[in-house]
Every structure is written in C-alpha cells, then in structure tokens.
Amino acid sequence: MALSWALRLPCRHLCPLSALLSSLPGRDHSLLTEKRAAKQKEKKKPRKGCSLPGSSWEERLANAVTPLWRLPYQEQLQVKYESQRKILQTLASRLKELGIDVQQPDGLCCPLQPVVPSPVITGYRNKSTFSVNRGPDGNPKTVGLYVGTGRARNIVCVKANHMENIPSKHKQVAQCYEDFIRCSPLDSCLLFHEGGHWRELVVRTTSRGHTMAIVTFHPQDLGQEALAMQKALLKEFFTCGPGRVCALTSLYFQESTMTRCSHEQSPFQLLHGEPHIFEEVLGLKFRISPDAFFQVNTDGAEVLYQAVGELIQAGGDTVLLDICCGTGTIGLSLAHQVSKVIGIEVVAKAIEDARWNAAFNGISNCEFHGGRAEAVLPQLLSSWESPQPLVAVVNPSRAGLHYRVVRAIRNCKSIRRLLYISCKPEGEAMRNFLELCCPPDPRKKLAGEPFTPTLVIPFDMFPHTVHCELVLLFTR
Ligand SMILES: C[S@@+](CC[C@H](N)C(=O)[O-])C[C@H]1O[C@@H](n2cnc3c(N)ncnc32)[C@H](O)[C@@H]1O
C-alpha cells in the first residue's frame, strides 16, 4: 500500500507536518520548565492533587497525576516515608485489634527503612496510557491524561507534553496519534453508548530503544471491510506518513467494546513490526508481549529485585515461589541463588514470555504455571513433600491476593519466609497482611502458624507521585 495516508483521508482537520513538528514535546517542556523554576522561586508548598484556582490545565494535570512534582526529590522521599509510616501504624493497630501486640515504641509493627530512591526521576516510565476525550478547548479528539473524574462528569483530557514522569518518546507517539485521529473521518469514542471509534493509546518503550504502540478502537457497527481500511490507514500513517518519525518497533490494534479487554477476549492484532519488545534487567533479556505486565520503572525494578534477592536469604537448596510472576522477572533474576523457581501467572501471554525468557537466558531451574494463583497454588502446595525450604515472593496487582492463596501459604509449614511486594499496601493488600498474621482460625481454615511482619522497605518506583512499591518481609 504505497498511497499517502493524507491523500486517502477525507480530512476535516488537515494537519501538515510543520504543525506536527511544532507541537512535539520539546517546546512545551522548556516553557514549562521556566514556569516551574519561577514557581519554585516563590517556594510554594505542593497541594496534593488539587487544582489551584487560576492555574493552567498543564499545572492541574501535573498536580493531579504527579502531586509532588514541585518538591525537590529528597523532600518527595520524606513525604513518601511519612505516608508509608502511617500505613504501618494502621497495620499495627489492626493487628492489635486481633490480639497481636507487635507494636514497636514508635507505633509501627516492625522497623521501617528509609525510602530507597529511584535511580532516575524524570521520564522514567516505560509504559504510558493516553486517553482520548475533550481537551480544554473542547476538541473531542485530544490525546492526553484526565483531569477530573467520570463520576463527577468533569473530565478534561489534557496533553501530557509537560509531565515529568513521561519520556519524550511516549509524548511523540501520543502527539502523532492525535494528529492521525484529528484527520480521520471517524469520531473518537468518548462514551461507549454515544458511538465513536478511536480510543486509548498505550505506548511502551525499552532501554534497547524499542517502542510498542497499542491503539484501542471501538468497532461499533463497522463491517470487516471498513475495519480493514481503518487498520490500513493507521499502519500507513505510522510507517509511511508523518507517524514514521516515531520509528515504532510494533504497532498493535485492539478492537474493544469494553473498558479493558484481555487478549483472549479480543486479540491484539499486530499491524506492523515485531510481535514483542525486549528489555534488559540485571543482565538478562526479557521479551514483553503487549498485555504482559512489566515494572513501569526499569532502573527502579533492578534496585528492587536486587534487594529482594538479599531479603529472601536463600540457600542453595531453597525453592522460590514467584506468585503473580508476570514475565518471570523476579524469579529469573534470582534463579542463580536458588535450587528452583516456580512461577504462577494468570495472563497467558505473560507466562509464554516467562518460559521464553527462561529458555533464551539459558535458565533451566524454573517452571512456570499459567492460571489463577488461587487455583494453581493450593493444588501445588497440597502435594508438596520436599524437605527443601520454600520462600514465597508475592507481587499481586492492586486487588491483592485471593484468600485461597493466603490460606495455602499459611497452611504450608515449609514456608517460613514471605516477601509481599505491593504498590497499594493501604488497599486490599492490608486485608492480606491481616490474614497472614492473625491467630489460627479453624472456621476460616487458617491452621498454620501466623506470620510476623519483620521488616519493611519502601522503593520509590514512581517519582513525583505519592506512590511507592512497598516490600514487607514476613517470617514465622
Ligand atoms: C504487579 S504485577 C507483578 C508482575 C511481576 N512480579 C513483575 O515484577 O514484573 C502483578 C501480576 O499479577 C498477575 N495476576 C493478577 N491476578 C492474578 C491471579 N489471580 N493469579 C495469578 N496472577 C495474577 C497480573 O497479570 C500481573 O502480571
């Protein structure tokens, strides 16, 4: 297909290349850097997630997504330390309610180490998800991040060109996608029931210079031929048209009638390039599929995994359970320290990646099980007869671990040491901590000896935001 994308499109808003180039990230960014420097001179205190009256849309977005952005990094770490301290105080008092007195003099349930800083603090994200919605000027084909909420019906989609945590490559792809959809005769899909097609864009990059773009599209009632035409135009834009400046390694397209679709519900269709991108972590090479999880800050992940390697205190005969293992990063990074790694993961493509990653890196002491941990783990542990020590590393998504996973771990006497890695310890994970540490409860079939929180280390994987990756060591 050698025709120009622009000639074939009945453009409503023709966007020449010069306009595209002038809107590329560098310009906005320098402007904002000046603004920010001026603001810092004024020594204004950050206002968490708030929108100062009269502040620009860019500032409102930065305040909503990266509320610590005005603070020097050392102060950001201090703010995060305080919030993790509060979480541990909550855990201590919840444990006390269960009759477990683990309180330290400072009201915590165990020692809390200082927040481990991220090796990179700007442009550290390797994955960004951009929405499509009305911008501050009312244009419904704006690609950016949201200020406001759906519930409050006050969403405004603001371009992310000034965001500290997003790398310029992601901003470039988002800008090109916006240019493409603004030239498309098809509408953007703002509310599913109101029609429209163009939806969110995910951009993933790696330190090897690979870039994957995934466009989500609502098919509404388009026929196969019309769909094929849209895919061809998108591909042409990014391979021969203005979008080729992005030099995409992979361009994926997903037809989706739901907020989120798995590959099984609606396959990721490769329109151009390679099916996978590749990343390096601690000297190993990792293949990443479009729907596989990967820690969003690769340099930060290396620091985290190294610390996990020390905290598991593995002997040569230790078996490591990597529960919710994604592409196998934790288990594979630590495989040389243990006799065997057993990984469990629900996303089928991620477990395929994990197996490929083991084989490619010549690691033979790992096995990966696809499926829900709550189905796989109880079965695996019920027949566990090996005298070898078992160490568990769990790294679930925000929903935390299913009760059956916690019960299987509690009831398996061989597990004396457990690392719980959580990006949202104040949420569902808190329930898991209490289930791990509460006294035996025959009604809940929690028979095993309770765990005790022993040490907590926060890792800053998300500079400028309020979030941390918290590692809690439980022993018994
Ligand atoms: C925070 S990620 C951690 C991935 C991996 N440990 C890493 O560091 O890259 C959580 C992972 O849990 C997986 N997951 C979510 N629910 C699960 C379940 N019920 N059983 C197994 N895996 C699950 C997700 O697909 C995701 O890959």
PDBQT file of the ligand as one rigid body, heavy atoms in Angstrom, charges set to zero:
ROOT
HETATM    1  C1  LIG A 501       2.210  -6.156  39.913  1.00  0.00    +0.000 C 
HETATM    2  S1  LIG A 501       2.325  -7.350  38.628  1.00  0.00    +0.000 S 
HETATM    3  C2  LIG A 501       3.818  -8.182  39.064  1.00  0.00    +0.000 C 
HETATM    4  C3  LIG A 501       4.489  -8.956  37.966  1.00  0.00    +0.000 C 
HETATM    5  C4  LIG A 501       5.923  -9.407  38.224  1.00  0.00    +0.000 C 
HETATM    6  N1  LIG A 501       6.127  -9.886  39.561  1.00  0.00    +0.000 N 
HETATM    7  C5  LIG A 501       6.921  -8.322  37.896  1.00  0.00    +0.000 C 
HETATM    8  O1  LIG A 501       7.597  -7.814  38.796  1.00  0.00    +0.000 OA
HETATM    9  O2  LIG A 501       7.032  -7.976  36.712  1.00  0.00    +0.000 OA
HETATM   10  C6  LIG A 501       1.037  -8.417  39.099  1.00  0.00    +0.000 C 
HETATM   11  C7  LIG A 501       0.875  -9.630  38.212  1.00  0.00    +0.000 C 
HETATM   12  O3  LIG A 501      -0.127 -10.462  38.791  1.00  0.00    +0.000 OA
HETATM   13  C8  LIG A 501      -0.875 -11.066  37.757  1.00  0.00    +0.000 C 
HETATM   14  N2  LIG A 501      -2.125 -11.535  38.372  1.00  0.00    +0.000 N 
HETATM   15  C9  LIG A 501      -3.224 -10.810  38.695  1.00  0.00    +0.000 A 
HETATM   16  N3  LIG A 501      -4.154 -11.597  39.267  1.00  0.00    +0.000 NA
HETATM   17  C10 LIG A 501      -3.620 -12.851  39.321  1.00  0.00    +0.000 A 
HETATM   18  C11 LIG A 501      -4.096 -14.096  39.808  1.00  0.00    +0.000 A 
HETATM   19  N4  LIG A 501      -5.301 -14.202  40.366  1.00  0.00    +0.000 N 
HETATM   20  N5  LIG A 501      -3.299 -15.163  39.709  1.00  0.00    +0.000 NA
HETATM   21  C12 LIG A 501      -2.062 -15.075  39.143  1.00  0.00    +0.000 A 
HETATM   22  N6  LIG A 501      -1.561 -13.910  38.650  1.00  0.00    +0.000 NA
HETATM   23  C13 LIG A 501      -2.324 -12.811  38.750  1.00  0.00    +0.000 A 
HETATM   24  C14 LIG A 501      -1.014  -9.939  36.749  1.00  0.00    +0.000 C 
HETATM   25  O4  LIG A 501      -1.348 -10.434  35.481  1.00  0.00    +0.000 OA
HETATM   26  C15 LIG A 501       0.380  -9.321  36.796  1.00  0.00    +0.000 C 
HETATM   27  O5  LIG A 501       1.235  -9.911  35.865  1.00  0.00    +0.000 OA
ENDROOT
TORSDOF 0
